[in-house]
Amino acid sequence: MQLPAYKRDIVRKLEGRLAEERRFIQVITGPRQTGKTTAILQALEDISLPSIYAAADYPFVPDFNWIEARWNEARLKATTSQKVLLVLDGIQKINRWDETVKAGNRRRALVPGRGSRKSQGTEPVAKVKSQV
């Protein structure tokens, strides 16, 4: 994907948030087609933190095993001295994703999604942010 040269203000804010030491999952919400993924990809280009970007944009909707596989990739890539940022784009499409994420997966993660749509799990995307 060719990213635009122009970077919106949200990219710098996102870079700042990703540079902070955080234990919780970061959730980015907004309407469809407003540049969430583009902003994330631009921020990932500019930060020094190793990252894994994965999108649930398959012709079929993956299941919770897809999430587990991405967490395992992040675990393998992480070292004792270096953390890895895991970005799961489109995760709200996966049935009961929120329960899978909360079930002990404590890694740095960024989850873009539409805030107005409830997850197929049990809680809205925005609510999970404050509980994970």
ROROMAR-368199 format. One record per residue: residue number from 1; y, x, z negated of N, C-alpha, C, CB in turn. Coordinates in steps of 0.1 Angstrom, whole numbers, plus 2048, in hexadecimal, padded with zeros to 3 digits. Glycine has a CB too. Layout:
<ropas>
  num  nc2  nc1  nc3  cac2  cac1  cac3  cc2  cc1  cc3  cbc2  cbc1  cbc3
  NUM    Y    X    Z     Y     X     Z    Y    X    Z     Y     X     Z
...
</ropas>
This chain:
<ropas>
  num  nc2  nc1  nc3  cac2  cac1  cac3  cc2  cc1  cc3  cbc2  cbc1  cbc3
    1  7F4  808  800   800   800   800  80C  809  800   800   7F6   7F4
    2  815  807  80A   822   80E   80B  82C  808  801   827   80F   819
    3  830  80F  7F7   83A   80A   7EE  848  80C  7F3   838   811   7E0
    4  851  802  7F0   85F   804   7F5  866  80F  7ED   866   7F7   7F3
    5  870  815  7F4   877   820   7ED  880  81B  7E2   880   828   7F8
    6  885  80F  7E4   88E   809   7DA  886  805  7CE   895   7FC   7E0
    7  88B  808  7C2   884   804   7B5  88D  7FB  7AD   880   811   7AD
    8  888  7F0  7AA   890   7E7   7A1  891  7EC  793   889   7D9   7A1
    9  89A  7E6  78B   89C   7EA   77E  890  7E9  775   8A7   7E2   777
   10  887  7E0  778   87B   7DE   770  872  7EA  771   873   7D1   775
   11  873  7F2  77B   86A   7FE   77D  86E  808  772   86C   804   78B
   12  87B  80A  770   87F   814   765  87B  80E  757   88E   816   766
   13  87D  801  755   879   7FB   748  86B  7FD  746   87D   7EC   748
   14  863  7FB  750   854   7FC   74F  850  80B  74C   84E   7F7   75C
   15  857  814  753   854   822   750  857  826  742   85C   82B   75A
   16  862  820  73D   865   823   72F  85B  81D  725   873   81D   72C
   17  857  811  728   84D   80B   71F  83F  812  720   84A   7FC   723
   18  83C  817  72B   82F   81E   72D  830  82C  726   82B   820   73B
   19  83C  831  725   83D   83E   71E  83C  83D  70F   84A   845   722
   20  83E  831  70A   83D   82F   6FB  82F  830  6F7   844   822   6F7
   21  82D  834  6EA   820   833   6E4  81D  825  6E0   81E   83D   6D8
   22  813  81F  6E6   810   811   6E3  801  810  6E2   815   808   6EF
   23  7FD  807  6D9   7EF   804   6D7  7EA  7F7  6DE   7EB   803   6C8
   24  7F4  7EF  6E2   7F1   7E2   6E7  7F2  7E1  6F6   7FB   7D8   6E1
   25  7ED  7D6  6FC   7ED   7D4   70A  7FB  7CF  70E   7E2   7CA   70E
   26  800  7D4  719   80D   7CF   71E  80A  7C5  729   815   7DB   724
   27  811  7BA  728   80F   7AF   732  81C  7AD  739   80B   7A2   72B
   28  81C  7AE  746   827   7AB   74F  825  79E  755   829   7B6   759
   29  82E  794  753   82D   787   759  838  784  762   82B   77C   74E
   30  836  77B  76B   841   776   774  83A  76E  77F   848   782   77A
   31  843  767  786   83E   75E   791  837  767  79C   849   756   798
   32  82F  760  7A4   828   767   7AF  832  76D  7B9   81F   75E   7B7
   33  82E  778  7BE   835   77F   7C9  844  783  7C5   836   775   7D5
   34  845  788  7B8   852   78C   7B4  853  79B  7B2   856   785   7A7
   35  848  7A2  7B5   849   7B1   7B5  843  7B7  7A8   857   7B5   7B5
   36  83B  7B0  7A1   834   7B6   795  82B  7C1  799   82C   7AB   78E
   37  823  7C0  7A2   81A   7CA   7A7  821  7D6  7AC   80F   7C5   7B1
   38  82B  7D3  7B5   833   7DE   7BA  83A  7E6  7B0   83E   7D9   7C4
   39  840  7E0  7A6   846   7E7   79B  83C  7EF  793   84D   7DD   791
   40  831  7EA  791   827   7F1   789  822  7FE  791   81A   7E8   786
   41  81F  7FC  79E   81B   807   7A6  826  812  7A7   817   802   7B4
   42  833  80E  7A8   83D   818   7A8  83E  81F  79B   84B   810   7AC
   43  83D  818  790   83D   81F   783  832  828  781   83D   814   778
   44  826  825  786   81A   82D   785  81C  83A  78D   80E   826   78A
   45  824  83A  798   827   846   7A0  830  84F  798   82E   842   7AD
   46  838  84A  790   842   852   789  83E  857  77B   84F   84A   788
   47  834  851  775   831   856   767  826  861  768   82C   84A   75F
   48  825  868  75D   81C   873   75D  80E  86F  757   821   87F   756
   49  80D  863  752   801   85E   74C  7F7  85B  756   804   852   743
   50  7EA  861  755   7E0   85D   75E  7DD  84E  75D   7D3   865   75B
   51  7DA  848  769   7D8   839   769  7CD  835  772   7E5   833   76D
   52  7C8  829  770   7BF   823   779  7C5  815  77C   7B0   821   772
   53  7C6  812  789   7CB   805   78D  7C0  7FE  794   7D7   807   797
   54  7BD  7F2  78F   7B2   7EA   795  7B8  7DB  797   7A6   7EA   78C
   55  7B5  7D6  7A2   7B9   7C8   7A5  7AD  7BF  7A7   7C2   7C8   7B2
   56  7AE  7B3  7A2   7A4   7A9   7A3  7A6  7A1  7AF   7A2   7A0   796
   57  7AA  7A7  7BB   7AD   7A0   7C7  7A2  7A0  7D1   7BA   7A6   7CD
   58  796  79D  7CD   78B   79D   7D5  78A  78F  7DC   77E   7A0   7CE
   59  782  78E  7E6   780   780   7EC  779  777  7E2   777   781   7F9
   60  772  77D  7D8   76C   775   7CD  773  77A  7C0   75C   778   7CD
   61  772  771  7B6   778   774   7A9  76E  77C  7A1   77D   767   7A2
   62  771  788  79D   767   790   795  765  789  787   76C   79E   793
   63  75B  78E  780   759   788   773  75C  793  768   74A   784   771
   64  759  790  75C   75D   799   751  757  7A7  752   759   793   744
   65  74C  7A8  75A   745   7B5   75C  74F  7BE  764   738   7B3   764
   66  757  7B9  76D   761   7C0   774  76B  7C7  76A   769   7B8   77E
   67  76F  7BF  760   778   7C4   756  772  7D0  74E   77D   7B9   74C
   68  765  7CD  74A   75E   7D8   743  75D  7E4  74B   750   7D2   73F
   69  75A  7E3  758   759   7EF   760  766  7F7  761   754   7EB   76E
   70  771  7F0  762   77E   7F6   762  781  7FD  755   789   7EC   765
   71  77D  7F7  749   77F   7FD   73C  777  80A  73C   77B   7F4   731
   72  76B  809  741   762   815   741  768  820  749   754   812   745
   73  76D  81D  755   774   827   75D  77F  82E  755   77A   821   76A
   74  787  826  74E   792   82C   746  78D  835  73B   79B   821   740
   75  782  831  735   77C   839   72A  777  846  72F   770   832   723
   76  771  846  73B   76C   852   741  777  85C  745   763   84F   74D
   77  782  856  74A   78D   85E   74F  796  864  743   796   855   758
   78  795  85D  738   79D   861   72C  796  86D  726   79F   856   722
   79  79F  876  720   79A   881   718  79F  87F  70A   79E   88F   71F
   80  79B  888  701   79F   887   6F3  7AE  889  6F2   798   891   6EB
   81  7B4  891  6FB   7C2   894   6FA  7CB  88C  704   7C4   8A3   6FD
   82  7C5  886  70E   7CC   87F   718  7C7  870  719   7CA   885   726
   83  7D1  867  718   7CE   859   719  7CF  855  728   7D8   851   710
   84  7C9  849  72B   7C9   844   738  7CF  836  737   7BB   844   73E
   85  7D8  832  741   7DD   825   742  7D4  81D  74B   7EC   825   746
   86  7CF  812  747   7C7   809   750  7D0  7FD  754   7BA   805   748
   87  7D1  7FB  761   7D9   7EF   766  7CF  7E6  76C   7E4   7F4   770
   88  7CE  7DA  767   7C5   7CF   76C  7CD  7C4  773   7BC   7CA   761
   89  7CF  7C5  780   7D8   7BC   787  7CF  7AF  78B   7DE   7C2   793
   90  7D5  7A4  788   7CE   797   78C  7C3  793  782   7C8   799   79A
   91  7C3  799  776   7B8   797   76D  7B8  788  768   7BB   7A0   760
   92  7C3  781  76A   7C3   773   765  7BA  76A  76E   7D1   76D   766
   93  7B5  76F  779   7AC   768   782  79E  768  77C   7AC   76E   790
   94  79B  771  773   78D   773   76E  78B  76A  762   78B   781   76A
   95  781  762  763   77D   759   758  77B  760  74B   770   751   75C
   96  782  75B  741   781   760   733  785  76F  732   773   75E   72E
   97  78E  773  73A   792   782   73A  798  785  72C   79D   784   745
   98  79F  77C  726   7A6   77F   719  79C  783  70E   7AF   774   715
   99  791  77C  70E   787   77E   704  780  78C  707   77C   773   704
  100  77E  78F  713   778   79C   717  781  7A8  712   775   79D   726
  101  78E  7A6  715   798   7B1   712  799  7B2  703   7A5   7AE   718
  102  799  7A7  6FC   79A   7A8   6ED  78D  7AC  6E6   79E   79B   6E8
  103  782  7AD  6ED   775   7B0   6E6  773  7BF  6E4   76A   7AB   6EF
  104  77E  7C5  6DF   77C   7D3   6DA  781  7DE  6E4   76E   7D6   6D8
  105  786  7DA  6EF   78B   7E3   6F9  799  7E7  6F6   78B   7DE   708
  106  79B  7F2  6EE   7A8   7F6   6E9  7AD  802  6F1   7A7   7F9   6DA
  107  7B1  801  6FD   7B7   80B   705  7C5  807  709   7AE   80D   712
  108  7CD  811  70E   7DA   80E   714  7D7  806  720   7E2   81A   716
  109  7DD  7FA  721   7DB   7F2   72D  7E8  7EA  731   7CF   7E8   72B
  110  7E9  7E8  73E   7F4   7E0   743  7EE  7D5  74B   7FE   7E9   74B
  111  7F2  7C8  748   7EC   7BD   74E  7F7  7B4  755   7E4   7B4   744
  112  7F9  7B5  762   802   7AC   768  7FC  79E  76A   807   7B2   776
  113  804  794  76A   7FF   786   76C  80B  77D  76C   7F5   783   761
  114  808  771  770   812   766   771  812  75F  763   80F   75C   77C
  115  81E  75F  75D   81F   75A   74F  81E  74B  74E   82C   75E   74A
  116  820  744  759   820   736   758  812  730  759   829   730   762
  117  809  738  75E   7FB   733   760  7F2  737  755   7F5   738   76E
  118  7EB  72E  750   7E1   731   745  7D6  739  74B   7DC   725   73E
  119  7D1  742  743   7C5   749   747  7B9  740  748   7C2   755   73D
  120  7AF  744  74E   7A3   73C   74F  79B  73D  742   79A   740   75B
  121  7A0  746  739   79A   747   72C  7A0  73C  723   79C   755   726
  122  7A3  740  717   7A7   737   70D  7B6  737  70A   7A0   738   701
  123  7BE  741  70F   7CB   743   70B  7D4  747  716   7CC   74E   700
  124  7E1  743  716   7EA   747   720  7EC  756  720   7F8   740   71F
  125  7F0  75B  72C   7F2   76A   72E  7FC  76F  724   7F6   76D   73C
  126  807  769  722   812   76E   71A  80D  76E  70B   81E   766   71B
  127  805  765  707   801   764   6F9  7F8  76F  6F5   7FA   756   6F6
  128  7EF  773  6FF   7E6   77E   6FC  7ED  78B  6F9   7DD   780   708
  129  7F9  78D  6FF   800   799   6FD  803  79C  6EF   80E   799   705
  130  807  792  6E7   80A   794   6D9  7FE  794  6D0   814   789   6D5
  131  7F3  790  6D5   7E7   790   6CC  7DD  79B  6CE   7E0   783   6CE
  132  7DE  7A2  6D9   7D4   7AC   6DB  7D7  7B9  6D3   7D4   7B0   6EA
</ropas>
